[in-house]
């Protein structure tokens, strides 16, 4: 089978353009195999993409084979692929049918294989603060859904360490408080319009960036951390813009098509 490799700020995906997933059998096993960075092609997730008139239907599996409802970076990667294959230019719009619902994506600019897009991410749900015991301490976490479950721990800059991510972040991702697991962001507000994050993604681990994570961190810090409702969210892979308006959350950033690869071990 042929897969397309794409990434947004280092958060990378394999896209499987397909009219049907039936020929490929066990999709969980396939996702694990192709996403393996040593024995496979390597990616944070596998996205099955079925083209529609307005865009595509998508299904996302994390690198460990677990289901994910949506990825903010992943849907931009799909939008970039659709724009390239359909010859879409700046000003075009595509609609993706995800497991979290319909998402409209506007193509803002095209620079070679890099496509800048603004994605409608829906309204945040279940937003609240809760104390959670993890790794031998109690943290105050902001929990919410941005199409998928999110847990944001807001703290000072000195808390933004790899060690804390691998203890607090890893522990929260599989904590019993979250029966489906959760994505986790450590966040600090550097100034009202700038939020810095580290990410531990459910089913993946540390990632360079996360679209839904950026949205969750922006909403959490706007509500509980003194950030503005429009902010630049900085992750190790780069900076994305998040707007939280009365119409919902909107995510702006780029996605880049890396190339296509033939997978020889599909069956």
C-alpha positions as CSV (number, residue, x, y, z in Angstrom):
1,X,0.0,0.0,0.0
2,X,1.1,3.6,-0.5
3,X,1.0,6.0,2.5
4,X,1.6,9.7,2.6
5,X,3.9,11.1,5.3
6,X,3.1,14.6,6.6
7,X,3.8,16.6,9.8
8,X,2.8,19.8,11.6
9,X,5.6,21.2,13.7
10,X,7.2,17.8,14.0
11,X,3.9,16.1,15.1
12,X,3.9,13.5,12.2
13,X,1.3,11.2,10.7
14,X,1.0,8.6,8.0
15,X,-2.1,9.1,5.8
16,X,-3.7,6.1,4.3
17,X,-5.9,7.2,1.4
18,X,-8.5,4.5,1.0
19,X,-12.0,3.9,-0.1
20,X,-12.2,1.0,2.3
21,X,-10.1,-0.2,5.2
22,X,-11.3,-3.8,4.8
23,X,-8.4,-5.0,2.6
24,X,-5.9,-4.2,5.3
25,X,-7.5,-6.3,8.0
26,X,-6.3,-5.6,11.6
27,X,-5.9,-1.8,11.6
28,X,-4.6,-1.7,15.2
29,X,-1.7,-4.0,14.3
30,X,-1.1,-2.0,11.1
31,X,-0.9,1.3,13.0
32,X,1.6,-0.2,15.4
33,X,3.7,-1.6,12.6
34,X,3.8,1.4,10.3
35,X,4.2,3.9,13.1
36,X,7.2,2.1,14.6
37,X,10.2,4.4,14.3
38,X,12.7,1.5,14.0
39,X,11.0,-1.4,12.3
40,X,8.3,0.6,10.4
41,X,8.1,4.0,8.7
42,X,7.6,6.0,11.8
43,X,4.9,8.4,12.9
44,X,2.9,9.6,15.9
45,X,-0.3,8.2,14.3
46,X,-2.0,6.6,11.3
47,X,-4.9,8.4,9.7
48,X,-7.2,6.6,7.3
49,X,-8.6,9.1,4.8
50,X,-11.7,8.4,2.7
51,X,-12.2,11.2,0.2
52,X,-15.6,12.9,0.0
53,X,-17.0,15.6,-2.2
54,X,-16.3,18.4,0.3
55,X,-13.2,16.9,1.9
56,X,-12.8,13.5,3.6
57,X,-13.8,11.2,6.4
58,X,-10.9,10.4,8.8
59,X,-10.1,7.8,11.4
60,X,-7.1,8.2,13.6
61,X,-5.1,5.5,15.4
62,X,-2.3,6.5,17.7
63,X,1.2,4.9,17.4
64,X,0.2,2.2,19.9
65,X,-2.9,1.3,17.9
66,X,-5.3,3.0,20.3
67,X,-8.2,5.1,18.9
68,X,-8.2,8.9,19.0
69,X,-11.2,11.0,18.1
70,X,-9.3,13.8,16.4
71,X,-5.9,15.5,16.0
72,X,-5.7,19.2,15.3
73,X,-2.4,18.8,13.6
74,X,-3.5,15.6,11.8
75,X,-6.5,17.2,10.2
76,X,-4.3,20.0,8.9
77,X,-2.1,17.3,7.4
78,X,-5.1,15.8,5.7
79,X,-6.2,19.2,4.5
80,X,-2.7,19.8,3.0
81,X,-2.9,16.4,1.2
82,X,-6.3,17.2,-0.2
83,X,-5.2,20.6,-1.3
84,X,-2.2,19.2,-3.2
85,X,-4.1,16.3,-4.8
86,X,-7.0,18.5,-5.8
87,X,-5.0,21.5,-6.8
88,X,-6.6,23.8,-4.2
89,X,-5.1,27.2,-3.6
90,X,-5.3,29.8,-0.8
91,X,-8.9,30.6,-0.1
92,X,-10.1,27.0,-0.5
93,X,-12.1,25.3,2.2
94,X,-12.3,21.6,3.1
95,X,-14.6,19.8,5.5
96,X,-13.4,16.8,7.4
97,X,-15.7,14.3,9.1
98,X,-13.8,13.1,12.2
99,X,-14.9,10.9,15.1
100,X,-15.3,14.2,17.1
101,X,-17.6,15.7,14.4
102,X,-17.3,17.9,11.3
103,X,-14.3,20.3,11.2
104,X,-14.0,23.0,8.6
105,X,-10.5,24.0,7.5
106,X,-9.6,27.1,5.5
107,X,-6.4,27.0,3.4
108,X,-4.7,30.4,4.1
109,X,-1.5,30.1,2.0
110,X,0.6,27.6,0.0
111,X,4.4,27.5,0.0
112,X,5.6,24.5,-1.9
113,X,4.5,21.5,0.1
114,X,3.7,23.6,3.2
115,X,0.1,24.6,3.7
116,X,-1.0,27.1,6.3
117,X,-4.5,26.5,7.5
118,X,-7.1,27.7,10.0
119,X,-9.1,24.9,11.5
120,X,-12.5,25.1,13.3
121,X,-12.0,23.0,16.5
122,X,-15.4,23.3,18.1
123,X,-16.4,24.4,21.6
124,X,-14.4,23.2,24.6
125,X,-16.5,20.9,26.8
126,X,-16.4,19.9,30.5
127,X,-14.0,22.7,31.5
128,X,-13.1,22.6,35.2
129,X,-10.3,22.5,37.7
130,X,-9.7,19.4,39.8
131,X,-7.1,18.2,42.3
132,X,-5.5,14.9,41.2
133,X,-2.9,12.8,43.1
134,X,-0.1,11.6,40.8
135,X,3.5,10.7,41.2
136,X,3.4,11.2,44.9
137,X,1.9,14.7,44.9
138,X,-1.3,16.5,44.4
139,X,-1.6,18.7,41.3
140,X,-4.3,21.1,40.3
141,X,-5.3,20.1,36.8
142,X,-7.6,21.7,34.2
143,X,-9.6,19.0,32.5
144,X,-11.7,19.5,29.3
145,X,-12.5,18.1,26.0
146,X,-11.4,19.6,22.7
147,X,-12.9,16.8,20.6
148,X,-10.7,14.5,22.7
149,X,-9.8,14.4,26.5
150,X,-7.2,16.9,27.7
151,X,-5.5,17.6,31.0
152,X,-3.6,20.8,31.5
153,X,-1.3,21.5,34.5
154,X,-0.5,25.2,34.7
155,X,2.6,26.2,36.5
156,X,5.7,28.5,36.6
157,X,8.5,28.3,34.0
158,X,10.7,26.2,36.3
159,X,8.1,23.4,36.2
160,X,8.5,23.1,32.4
161,X,11.1,20.2,32.5
162,X,11.4,16.9,30.7
163,X,11.6,15.1,34.0
164,X,8.3,16.6,35.2
165,X,6.7,15.7,31.8
166,X,7.9,12.1,32.2
167,X,6.5,11.8,35.7
168,X,3.5,14.1,36.0
169,X,2.5,13.9,32.3
170,X,3.0,10.2,31.9
171,X,1.2,9.5,35.2
172,X,-1.8,11.6,34.3
173,X,-2.2,10.2,30.8
174,X,-3.1,6.8,32.2
175,X,-4.6,8.0,35.6
176,X,-7.8,6.2,36.7
177,X,-9.5,9.7,36.7
178,X,-9.5,9.4,32.9
179,X,-11.0,6.1,32.0
180,X,-10.2,6.6,28.3
181,X,-6.8,8.0,29.0
182,X,-6.0,11.7,28.3
183,X,-3.6,14.0,26.5
184,X,-1.5,16.0,29.0
185,X,0.0,19.5,28.7
186,X,2.3,21.2,31.1
187,X,1.7,24.9,30.5
188,X,3.1,28.2,31.6
189,X,1.9,31.7,30.7
190,X,4.9,33.7,29.6
191,X,2.8,36.8,28.8
192,X,-1.0,37.2,28.2
193,X,-0.7,36.4,24.5
194,X,2.0,33.7,24.7
195,X,1.7,30.2,26.4
196,X,4.5,27.6,26.4
197,X,3.7,23.9,26.6
198,X,5.2,20.5,26.9
199,X,3.0,17.6,25.6
200,X,2.5,14.0,26.6
201,X,0.0,12.5,24.1
202,X,-2.2,9.6,24.9
203,X,-1.0,6.5,23.1
204,X,2.2,8.2,21.9
205,X,4.2,9.8,24.7
206,X,6.1,13.1,24.3
207,X,5.4,14.9,21.0
208,X,6.9,17.9,19.4
209,X,3.5,19.6,19.0
210,X,-0.2,18.9,19.4
211,X,-3.0,20.9,17.8
212,X,-5.7,19.8,20.3
213,X,-3.2,20.2,23.1
214,X,-2.4,23.7,22.0
215,X,-6.2,24.5,22.0
216,X,-6.6,22.9,25.4
217,X,-3.7,24.8,26.9
218,X,-4.9,28.1,25.4
219,X,-8.4,27.6,26.8
220,X,-7.2,26.4,30.2
221,X,-4.8,29.3,30.7
222,X,-7.3,31.9,29.5
223,X,-9.8,30.6,32.0
224,X,-7.5,29.9,35.0
225,X,-4.0,31.3,34.2
226,X,-4.4,34.9,33.1
227,X,-3.8,34.3,29.4
228,X,-5.6,36.2,26.6
229,X,-8.3,34.4,24.6
230,X,-6.2,34.8,21.5
231,X,-2.7,33.5,22.1
232,X,0.4,32.0,20.5
233,X,1.0,28.5,21.9
234,X,4.7,27.5,21.8
235,X,5.7,23.8,21.9
236,X,9.1,22.2,21.2
237,X,8.2,22.0,17.5
238,X,7.0,25.6,17.0
239,X,4.2,28.1,17.6
240,X,0.5,27.8,16.7
241,X,-2.1,30.4,17.1
242,X,-5.3,29.7,19.1
243,X,-8.4,31.9,19.1
244,X,-11.2,31.1,21.7
245,X,-14.3,33.0,20.5
246,X,-18.0,32.8,21.1
247,X,-18.1,30.6,18.0
248,X,-15.6,28.1,19.4
249,X,-11.9,27.5,19.2
250,X,-9.9,28.1,16.0
251,X,-6.4,26.7,15.4
252,X,-4.0,28.3,12.9
253,X,-0.7,26.8,11.8
254,X,1.0,24.9,8.9
255,X,1.3,21.3,7.8
256,X,3.9,20.0,5.5
257,X,3.7,17.0,3.1
258,X,7.0,15.0,3.3
259,X,6.4,12.4,0.6
260,X,4.9,9.1,-0.2
261,X,6.2,5.6,0.7
262,X,5.2,2.1,-0.2
263,X,4.6,-0.2,2.7
264,X,5.5,-3.8,1.8
265,X,4.3,-5.6,4.9
266,X,0.6,-4.7,4.9
267,X,-0.9,-8.2,5.1
